[in-house]
Structures are given as structure tokens and as C-alpha cells.
């Protein structure tokens, strides 16, 4: 029998009375299934993407959970998410579950039969996570708020137009005027991604519109293009709002032009968001009693619209990058795609590569890690930095965009060459997309190897994962150059060198481990080796401190994990390494 309590205004008011210092958000429209309702409570992070929530699942069980959503599921915050998961390992009442693209949902094991059960469950979560999240705000740079409402309430900052941009136009348009234009979503735009919270916030804003005056809903940037004597308007900034407003107007019965209804969304993720938001808007409209809403939206919803001329592709991209960075932030990967697509002059090629990029961005491994973001944003990013003897700043904003932007070239001599090195200067356009595809495919093959599976399985505990993470990056550098050749021996040497830091350091501080990897010059040794033999021979002497000397602490447990790995690997062929393994890890 299912266990839950109805989600309604009465439960919402009861919980609000229990935590008067916290923010609440509830969705419980009438005539909807209970599992389409929820009540959310804020956390110390003060960002709606991290919240406590009571909901009902599809099996009609009441659940009280911590939800990590939005930007915090991206690669830049993966260390934050792993940190939270590590802190809960010893708590038998907490368990993490898949939530979208990663394990971002932590539930508490309490059966919900009444309001008191819900209150107690929330109290336990809040008591456990509030201090932890407070500590994480500075530790993982969580203090930069990402307000949901900002994309449509911010003021547009216009730069002074130069003489070359005389045809650029700044106008004030209502929604009907905008819909009468041939609006198009360009390839370099990120996919439609608004969640329930974004839509409900916009809807609530629209309900607050005055009845007899205009209501300004922010800025829109368009780029005017002429294709086969037809004038099109690329949406540079404002896609999320305009698509959502199209769905709202359709639900309200608008019969005028709505060009975005003809838009073909390539991404499966975008199509899913469109479908979900259609259903949500229908529910919101069912409780709407304002019969004049359609008229007000058509004529009194006002936008500041900047229309860029046909030749200003670079300026359009610049506005796209700058404006979107001020609202619901674009990921590095959105900006990187846009950056490299502008180097392509053939429309069909640009469309194909944009589709390929979108497909790559939606591929995940069994752990919920994105192949694309893990390849570019973790492993290749580190390897390229270490090759230049630079420190790796894991939480540096826009790190991937800066690292993989096109390098400067002589304008009169086009870039050429089809050999791909992970540390090469990045060529703009199709070469970069090929570069990305090649290394993502290598990464997929790499993580399926027995060596990496053992590394992940045996070094995922305590602070061991920090070393496993860095060892995996270095191993990827080896795999890129030498493939499967002597991969076990390479793991033995690379793990052995990184273990020197574990055995000598008092604490496993992540940035110190990254610096050690850089200073060890392992990746440079790999790059300079003409064969695995030369690398292995050069690496062996760096293994000096024995794990056998560690006793009764985390260092000994780290050693035992390595021992299990190398006892399971039985394909060593080099006599020197076999002897060293037997002496260090033999039974």
C-alpha cells in the first residue's frame, strides 16, 4: 500500500509555520494528479536550483528529498555534488538517486503517513544539510546567485553603435508585432531548456500585468537576415521567453501568426521540455479566471528590441554571449558551439555540426557523467594545462570556453592540417568539431577498459576518489598516444607516482594533488616518449615511497585499494614491473 499525504494549501501553510525563516514554493493546482504537485523549501545557498522538496512519485509514495538541479549538475560543480555524496556515506537514512543527468536527488528513509512524518523528515534533512551547504557556499563558489526571473526582468545594456552599424535598429514592440516577424532560432543557440519553475514564474509575472497600461518584459535581440528574398530574424537573445510565450498564446487561443510553432527542435531534450511545458501551461490556464489575458498579452506586453543588420554575425554572436551570461547562464559548451559555428560559411554544414554537437551533449555514461563535458572540461582541459606547466583551476568561470576557443591565425592564410593532438592550438570551425568528436570517441573507448573500471571501483571511497580522478586524466593522456599497449603497466606507474603524494601528504587537498600531477611532468614524459617502453622506464624511478610502510590510517587503506587493483590485473609482461609489483603488492 502506498504511503503519502495530500499536497494542498493546508499542508503548505502548516509547513510554512514550521520554518518561518525559509522561503517556500508550492505547486498544487486543482484537478491534477498528486504526483504532479510538490512543496519546496529553500536552503542556505539561496538559489532555487538547490532546495528541499516533498513530492509523490509514480508509485504513490511520499518522498522528502534534497534536490540539486540546474547549473549545479554541470561539470563545473561536479566536485560539489560528489562532496555532498561523500559526506552522506555513513548516514544510513540518506540515499542518492538518479535525477535527470546525474545523481542529484537525496532522499531520507522515512515512511510518510501524516503531516508530522513530513515535518520530521524535513527537519532531519535541514539539520543535516543546512550546515553542510553553508560550508559549501565559499568552498565551491556557490555564492553567485542564478535567479530564475532574471532572463526576462533584466535591463538590456546597449553599446554605442558605430558607423558600420548604422542599419542596426532599436525599437519597442509588443508581442503581436514580434510574432508578425519571421522569427528563427539559429543553430548556435542553446536548446530550449526552461523548467517548471521558469514557466510558473513567467506565468505569475503575466498575471500581475496592469489592465490598462503596457507591461515591459525585458529585451530581445534579433539579427535580420535575407535568404532567397525572404527576411528572417534570428533570435540572439530571448529564445526561452519567446518559445514559452508562444506556448502560452497557443493555449489561450491566439489565432495570429506564431512563427516559432513551425520551429523544428533538433534536440530530443528540447522537444521534451516543449511537451512538458505545454501540459504545465494547460494546467495553469485551467485555474485562470482572467478572460482578458489574451488581449493584454497581444497588445500590452512590450519588449525593447535591438535588430542587428544582416552582415553583423560577429556582433550577433557577441550579444548572444554577453546577454545570455547575465540571465540563466549559458554553459561553456553553448558558447563554444556558437563560437565555432560562426567560422562556417556553408549553412548545411553548420546545421549538421550543430546537430552532431547537440547529440554529443546528450550522451551520458552509466554514472550520469556527460561524455562531452568530461572529455573537454575535465581530462583534456587538465592535460592541456599540464602540458603548458599551468595550474588547473577547476572552478574557473568560462574555463572551457577560453581553453578551446579558436587560436589566432594569419587572416590571409587559412588554417590547415588534419592531425589531431590533444594539446594543439584550436582551429575555428569544422576542425574543432572533428577534434571534439575524435577525443569523445577515444574517451568512450577508454572508460570501458578493465584498468579504468578497476580504478573507479576500488578508489571511489573516502578521499581516494581525488587521486583516482587525477590518475584517470593522466591515463587518458597515455591512452590517446599509445592506446591499449601496456595499459596495465602504465596504470601501475602512473598510480605509483601519484601514490607518492598520498603517502607523504598530511591531507588529500584536491588542488595540491593537481599541482603534484603538473609538477611530476607525467604528461610531458608520455608526450616525449616514442614508445611505451621509454615512458615506463622513465616513470619507474619516481616510485620511491612504499605503501607497505603505512599503518592503520587512510594511507594504509589507500595502499590496500591499489593492492586489490594490481592483484586483479594479471596481464603484466615487463619483468621489471612484475617484480616491483610482487614486492610491493604480492600476497
C-alpha positions in Angstrom: 0.0 0.0 0.0 1.3 3.4 -0.9 2.2 5.9 1.9 1.7 9.6 1.3 -0.2 12.8 2.4 -2.1 15.0 0.0 -0.2 18.0 -1.2 -2.5 21.1 -0.9 -2.7 24.6 0.5 -3.4 23.3 4.1 -0.2 21.2 4.1 1.7 24.1 2.6 0.5 26.5 5.3 1.4 24.0 8.0 4.9 23.6 6.8 5.4 27.4 6.4 4.5 27.8 10.0 7.2 25.3 11.0 10.1 27.3 9.3 9.1 30.9 9.2 12.7 32.0 8.2 12.7 29.9 5.0 11.3 30.6 1.5 8.6 28.2 0.3 7.3 27.4 -3.2 4.3 25.1 -3.9 2.6 23.8 -7.0 -0.8 22.1 -6.3 -3.4 23.1 -8.9 -6.8 21.5 -8.6 -7.8 18.6 -10.8 -4.3 17.3 -11.1 -2.6 14.1 -10.0 -0.9 14.2 -6.7 2.5 13.3 -8.3 2.3 16.5 -10.4 2.4 18.5 -7.2 5.2 19.5 -4.9 6.3 21.8 -2.0 9.8 23.2 -1.9 11.8 24.7 1.0 14.9 26.9 0.5 18.4 26.1 1.6 21.3 28.4 2.8 22.5 28.6 -0.8 19.6 30.9 -1.6 19.2 29.5 -5.1 16.0 27.7 -6.2 18.1 25.1 -8.0 19.1 23.7 -4.6 16.0 23.0 -2.4 14.3 20.6 -0.1 11.1 19.1 -1.6 8.1 17.0 -0.6 6.6 15.2 -3.6 4.8 12.0 -4.6 6.3 9.5 -7.0 4.6 7.5 -9.7 4.1 4.6 -7.2 2.2 6.9 -4.9 4.9 7.1 -2.2 5.5 10.3 -0.3 9.2 11.5 -0.6 11.1 14.2 1.3 14.3 15.0 -0.6 17.2 17.4 -1.2 17.2 18.3 -4.9 20.4 19.5 -6.8 19.3 20.9 -10.2 20.2 23.3 -12.9 23.7 24.6 -13.2 24.8 22.5 -10.2 24.5 19.3 -12.3 27.1 20.7 -14.8 30.8 19.7 -14.8 31.9 22.9 -13.1 30.0 21.8 -9.9 30.6 18.0 -10.1 33.1 18.2 -7.2 30.4 19.9 -5.1 27.9 17.2 -5.8 30.5 14.4 -5.1 31.5 16.2 -1.9 27.9 16.1 -0.7 27.6 12.4 -1.6 30.8 11.6 0.3 29.5 13.3 3.4 26.4 11.2 3.5 28.1 7.8 3.0 27.9 7.0 6.8 24.3 8.1 7.2 22.1 5.1 6.7 18.9 7.2 6.5 20.1 9.0 3.3 20.4 7.7 -0.2 21.2 9.3 -3.6 19.2 8.6 -6.8 19.4 9.5 -10.4 17.8 12.8 -11.2 18.0 13.8 -14.8 21.6 13.6 -15.9 23.2 12.8 -12.6 22.6 11.6 -9.0 21.3 14.9 -7.8 18.4 13.7 -5.6 19.0 12.7 -1.9 16.0 11.1 -0.1 15.5 10.4 3.5 14.2 7.0 4.5 11.0 7.9 6.4 7.6 6.5 5.7 5.1 9.3 5.1 1.7 8.7 6.8 0.9 12.1 8.2 1.9 15.7 8.4 4.2 15.0 11.4 6.2 12.5 9.4 6.7 15.1 6.6 7.8 17.7 9.2 10.2 15.3 10.9 11.7 14.2 7.5 12.3 17.9 6.5 13.8 18.6 10.0 16.3 15.8 9.7 17.3 16.9 6.2 17.6 20.5 7.2 19.6 19.7 10.3 22.0 17.6 8.3 22.4 19.6 5.1 22.0 23.2 6.2 25.4 23.4 7.9 27.0 21.4 5.1 25.6 23.6 2.4 26.6 26.8 4.4 30.2 25.5 4.4 30.0 24.7 0.7 28.9 28.3 -0.4 32.5 29.6 -0.4 34.2 26.2 -0.7 32.7 25.6 -4.1 31.8 29.1 -5.2 28.1 28.8 -4.7 27.5 32.4 -3.7 26.8 33.6 -7.3 23.0 33.6 -7.4 21.2 32.4 -10.5 17.8 33.9 -10.2 15.1 32.3 -12.3 13.4 35.5 -13.1 16.4 37.4 -14.4 16.2 36.4 -18.1 13.0 38.5 -18.6 13.3 41.2 -16.0 16.9 42.4 -16.6 17.5 45.7 -18.5 19.3 45.4 -21.8 22.7 47.1 -22.0 23.1 48.6 -25.5 26.6 49.5 -26.7 27.0 52.7 -28.7 26.6 51.9 -32.4 29.5 52.6 -34.7 29.2 53.9 -38.3 29.4 50.4 -39.7 26.3 49.5 -37.8 24.0 52.3 -39.0 21.4 49.9 -40.1 21.0 48.4 -36.6 17.7 49.4 -35.2 16.4 49.8 -31.6 12.6 49.5 -31.4 9.8 49.0 -29.0 7.5 46.2 -30.0 4.5 44.4 -28.5 4.1 40.6 -28.6 1.8 40.7 -31.6 4.4 42.8 -33.6 7.1 40.3 -32.7 5.0 37.3 -33.8 4.4 39.0 -37.1 8.1 38.7 -37.9 9.7 35.6 -39.3 11.5 34.5 -36.1 14.1 31.8 -36.4 16.2 30.1 -33.7 19.8 29.9 -35.1 22.0 26.8 -34.8 24.4 28.4 -32.3 21.6 28.9 -29.8 21.4 26.6 -26.9 18.4 24.3 -26.9 15.1 25.2 -25.3 15.5 24.2 -21.6 13.0 26.1 -19.4 11.8 24.0 -16.4 8.6 24.1 -14.5 9.9 26.8 -12.2 10.8 29.1 -15.0 7.4 28.8 -16.7 5.4 29.3 -13.5 7.5 32.4 -12.6 6.8 33.9 -16.0 3.1 33.0 -15.8 2.9 34.7 -12.3 4.5 37.8 -13.8 2.0 37.9 -16.6 -0.9 37.6 -14.1 0.4 40.8 -12.5 0.1 42.8 -15.7 -1.9 46.0 -15.3 -5.2 46.0 -17.1 -4.9 49.4 -18.9 -1.2 50.0 -19.5 1.8 48.5 -21.1 4.0 45.9 -19.2 7.7 45.8 -20.1 9.1 42.2 -20.2 12.8 42.9 -20.8 14.8 43.0 -24.0 15.0 40.9 -27.2 18.0 40.9 -29.7 17.3 39.8 -33.3 19.6 39.6 -36.3 18.0 40.5 -39.6 18.9 38.0 -42.5 17.9 37.9 -46.1 17.6 34.4 -47.6 16.1 34.0 -51.1 14.5 37.4 -50.9 12.8 36.5 -47.7 13.6 38.4 -44.5 14.3 36.2 -41.4 15.0 37.3 -37.8 17.5 35.1 -35.9 16.8 35.2 -32.2 20.1 36.2 -30.5 18.7 36.8 -27.0 15.2 35.9 -25.8 14.6 32.4 -27.1 13.4 30.9 -23.9 10.9 33.6 -23.3 9.6 33.7 -26.9 9.1 29.9 -27.1 7.3 29.8 -23.8 5.1 32.8 -24.7 4.3 31.0 -28.0 3.1 28.0 -26.0 1.1 30.3 -23.7 -0.6 32.2 -26.5 -1.4 28.9 -28.3 -3.1 27.7 -25.1 -5.0 31.0 -24.7 -6.4 30.5 -28.3 -4.4 33.2 -30.2 -5.1 32.9 -33.9 -2.5 35.3 -35.3 1.0 34.4 -36.6 3.2 32.3 -34.3 6.4 31.5 -36.4 8.0 29.5 -33.6 5.3 26.9 -33.9 7.0 25.9 -37.2 10.4 25.7 -35.5 11.9 22.2 -35.7 13.7 21.4 -32.5 16.6 19.1 -33.2 17.3 18.2 -29.6 15.2 15.4 -28.0 15.7 17.2 -24.7 14.2 20.5 -26.2 11.2 18.6 -27.6 10.7 17.0 -24.2 10.7 20.5 -22.5 8.2 21.8 -25.1 5.9 18.9 -24.4 6.2 19.2 -20.6 5.6 22.9 -20.7 2.6 22.6 -22.9 1.0 20.4 -20.3 2.0 22.7 -17.4 0.6 25.8 -19.2 -2.7 24.0 -19.8 -2.9 23.2 -16.0 -2.0 26.9 -15.1 -4.6 28.2 -17.5 -7.4 25.9 -16.1 -7.3 28.0 -12.9 -7.0 31.3 -14.7 -10.2 33.5 -14.5 -8.8 36.4 -16.4 -10.7 36.3 -19.7 -8.9 39.5 -21.0 -5.5 37.9 -20.6 -5.1 37.1 -24.3 -5.9 40.7 -25.4 -3.5 42.2 -22.8 -0.6 39.9 -23.8 -1.1 40.6 -27.5 -1.1 44.4 -27.3 0.3 45.5 -24.0 3.2 43.1 -23.4 6.2 45.3 -24.5 9.8 44.5 -25.4 12.9 46.6 -26.2 14.1 45.0 -29.5 17.5 45.5 -30.9 17.6 44.4 -34.6 21.2 43.8 -35.9 21.8 44.1 -39.6 22.5 41.1 -41.9 26.3 41.5 -42.0 26.8 41.7 -38.3 27.3 38.0 -37.5 30.2 38.6 -35.1 28.2 41.3 -33.3 25.2 39.0 -33.1 27.4 36.3 -31.5 28.9 38.8 -29.1 25.5 39.9 -28.0 24.4 36.3 -27.7 27.4 35.5 -25.4 27.1 38.7 -23.3 23.4 38.9 -22.8 22.9 35.2 -22.0 25.7 35.3 -19.5 23.6 37.7 -17.5 20.4 35.6 -17.3 20.1 31.9 -16.9 23.7 31.3 -17.7 24.8 29.6 -20.8 27.2 26.8 -20.3 30.7 26.9 -21.7 29.6 24.3 -24.2 26.7 26.5 -25.5 29.1 29.4 -26.0 31.8 27.1 -27.5 29.4 25.7 -30.1 28.3 29.2 -31.0 31.9 30.4 -31.2 32.9 27.8 -33.7 29.8 27.7 -35.8 30.4 31.3 -36.8 33.6 30.1 -38.7 31.4 28.1 -41.0 30.0 29.7 -44.2 28.1 26.7 -45.5 24.6 26.5 -43.9 24.1 22.8 -44.4 27.5 22.0 -42.8 26.8 24.3 -39.9 23.4 22.6 -39.3 25.0 19.2 -39.5 27.7 20.0 -37.0 25.3 21.8 -34.6 23.1 18.6 -34.7 26.2 16.4 -34.0 27.3 18.7 -31.1 23.8 18.5 -29.6 23.8 14.7 -29.9 27.2 14.6 -28.1 26.0 16.9 -25.3 23.1 14.5 -24.5 25.2 11.3 -24.3 26.0 10.1 -20.7 27.8 7.2 -19.2 26.4 4.8 -16.5 27.4 7.2 -13.8 25.4 10.1 -15.3 28.6 11.9 -16.5 28.4 13.7 -19.9 30.9 12.3 -22.4 31.4 15.7 -23.9 31.9 17.7 -20.7 34.1 15.0 -19.1 36.3 14.8 -22.2 36.7 18.5 -22.8 36.0 20.0 -19.4 37.9 17.5 -17.2 40.5 15.4 -18.9 41.6 17.4 -22.0 41.4 20.6 -20.0 43.8 19.3 -17.4 46.1 17.7 -19.9 46.4 20.8 -22.0 47.1 22.9 -18.9 49.8 20.5 -17.6 51.5 20.4 -20.9 52.0 24.1 -20.6 53.1 23.8 -16.9 50.0 25.7 -15.8 47.9 25.1 -12.7 44.4 23.7 -13.2 41.7 26.0 -11.8 38.8 23.5 -11.7 36.2 26.2 -10.8 37.4 29.0 -13.1 34.4 30.6 -14.8 34.3 30.0 -18.5 37.4 27.8 -18.3 36.3 25.5 -21.2 35.2 28.4 -23.5 38.6 30.1 -23.0 40.7 27.0 -23.4 39.0 25.7 -26.6 38.3 28.9 -28.5 39.9 29.3 -31.9 43.5 30.4 -31.8 44.7 33.5 -33.8 45.9 32.8 -37.3 47.1 34.9 -40.3 43.9 36.1 -41.9 45.3 35.6 -45.5 46.5 32.0 -44.8 43.7 29.6 -43.7 44.4 27.0 -41.0 45.1 23.5 -42.3 46.3 20.1 -41.2 44.3 17.0 -40.2 46.5 15.5 -37.5 44.9 15.9 -34.1 46.9 16.4 -30.9 45.2 16.9 -27.6 47.4 20.0 -26.9 47.2 21.6 -30.3 46.1 25.2 -31.0 42.4 25.1 -31.7 41.3 25.8 -35.3 38.0 27.5 -35.6 35.1 25.8 -37.3 34.8 22.2 -38.6 38.3 21.2 -37.4 37.3 21.9 -33.8 34.1 19.8 -34.1 36.2 17.0 -35.6 38.7 17.4 -32.8 35.9 17.1 -30.2 34.3 14.1 -31.9 37.6 12.2 -32.1 38.5 12.6 -28.5 35.0 11.9 -27.2 35.1 8.6 -29.1 38.5 7.9 -27.6 37.2 8.7 -24.1 34.2 6.3 -24.6 36.6 3.5 -25.5 39.0 4.5 -22.7 36.5 4.2 -19.9 35.4 0.8 -21.0 38.9 -0.7 -20.4 39.4 -3.1 -17.5 42.1 -0.8 -16.0 39.8 2.2 -15.7 36.9 0.1 -14.4 39.1 -1.3 -11.6 40.4 2.2 -10.8 36.9 3.6 -10.5 35.6 0.6 -8.5 38.4 0.4 -5.9 39.3 4.0 -5.4 35.9 5.6 -5.1 35.9 5.7 -1.3 36.9 8.4 1.3 39.3 10.9 -0.3 40.7 8.1 -2.6 38.5 9.4 -5.4 40.5 12.6 -5.7 43.6 10.6 -6.7 41.6 8.3 -8.9 40.2 11.3 -10.8 43.7 12.7 -11.5 45.1 9.2 -12.3 42.3 8.8 -14.8 43.2 12.1 -16.6 46.8 11.1 -16.9 45.9 7.6 -18.1 43.7 9.2 -20.7 46.8 11.1 -21.9 48.6 7.8 -22.2 45.7 6.1 -23.9 45.5 8.9 -26.5 49.1 8.3 -27.5 49.6 4.5 -27.1 46.1 3.0 -26.9 45.8 -0.4 -25.2 49.5 -1.1 -25.4 50.9 -1.9 -21.9 47.9 -0.2 -20.3 48.2 -2.2 -17.1 51.9 -1.3 -16.8 51.1 2.4 -17.4 48.4 2.3 -14.6 51.0 0.8 -12.3 53.5 3.5 -12.9 51.1 6.5 -13.0 49.2 5.3 -9.9 52.5 4.6 -8.2 53.8 8.1 -8.9 50.5 9.7 -7.6 50.6 7.5 -4.6 53.9 9.2 -3.6 51.8 12.3 -2.8 49.2 10.3 -0.9 51.9 8.7 1.3 53.7 11.9 2.0 50.9 14.4 2.4 49.0 15.0 5.6 45.7 15.8 3.9 44.3 15.0 0.4 43.7 18.6 -0.8 42.5 18.4 -4.4 44.3 21.4 -5.8 47.5 20.2 -4.2 47.0 16.8 -5.9 46.5 18.6 -9.3 49.7 20.6 -8.7 51.6 17.5 -7.9 50.4 15.9 -11.2 51.6 19.0 -13.0 55.0 19.2 -11.3 55.6 15.5 -11.8 55.6 16.1 -15.6 54.0 12.8 -16.3 52.0 14.0 -19.3 55.2 15.6 -20.7 57.0 12.3 -20.2 54.2 10.5 -22.1 54.3 13.0 -24.9 58.0 12.9 -25.4 58.2 9.0 -25.3 58.5 7.5 -28.7 57.1 4.2 -27.4 55.6 2.8 -24.1 58.9 1.3 -23.2 60.6 4.7 -22.9 57.8 6.1 -20.7 57.7 3.1 -18.4 61.5 3.1 -18.0 61.5 6.8 -17.2 58.5 6.6 -14.8 59.6 3.6 -12.6 62.4 5.5 -10.7 59.8 8.1 -9.5 58.2 5.4 -7.3 60.2 5.6 -4.1 57.9 5.6 -1.1 56.4 2.2 -0.3 52.8 1.7 0.7 54.0 -1.1 2.9 55.3 1.4 5.4 51.8 2.9 6.0 50.0 1.7 9.1 46.5 2.0 10.5 45.2 5.1 8.7 43.7 6.4 5.5 47.1 6.0 3.7 47.2 2.3 4.5 43.6 2.0 3.2 44.7 3.7 0.0 47.5 1.2 -0.3 45.2 -1.7 0.1 42.9 -0.3 -2.6 45.9 -0.2 -5.0 46.8 -3.7 -4.0 43.4 -5.0 -4.9 43.6 -3.3 -8.3 47.1 -4.8 -9.2 46.2 -8.2 -7.9 43.3 -8.3 -10.3 45.4 -7.2 -13.2 47.2 -10.3 -14.5 48.4 -9.1 -17.9 51.8 -7.6 -16.9 54.5 -8.5 -19.3 57.5 -6.4 -18.3 59.8 -8.4 -15.9 60.9 -5.2 -14.0 57.4 -4.1 -13.3 56.2 -7.7 -12.5 59.0 -7.9 -9.9 58.2 -4.5 -8.4 54.5 -5.3 -8.3 55.2 -8.6 -6.5 57.5 -6.9 -4.0 55.0 -4.1 -3.3 51.6 -5.8 -3.6 52.3 -9.5 -3.5 50.4 -11.8 -1.2 
